[in-house]
Amino acid sequence: MSEDTKSCTFDESSAYVDLAVEVFALLADPTRVRIILALRGEEMSVNHLADVVDKSPTAVSQHLAKLRWGRIVRARQDGNRVFYSLVDEHARKLVTQAVFQAQHAVDATPAHHAAHPDDHGSVS
């Protein structure tokens, strides 16, 4: 069974709580969230990411450095270009769930509930 499909067995005394808070702090920036959303489907160069998130390459590089430090993204060099991708699916899922939670704060019926019915005919 994949680790992603197992239920969480950590409790409030887990040593991972403080590290989880560091992850939340690292993601508490709109540009970093946009970078993670942009990297969901493919790896991208700094310049491509800068275009997608509408920030300067220098600013995007600084954010990517922090995301690399937090082991959320990884870099791959190809000649003189560097391409970035997500290390695993956890950051993608975490950011996606945060955006879904934000939809609940704004919309009475969030779009993510209406878009994907589950196997039982109800919406997830």
Secondary structure by P-SEA (a helix, b strand, c coil): cccccccccccccccaaaaaaaaaaaaccaaaaaaaaaaccccccaaaaaaaacccaaaaaaaaaaaaaaccbbbbbcccbbbbbbccaaaaaaaaaaaaaaaaaccccccccccccccccccc
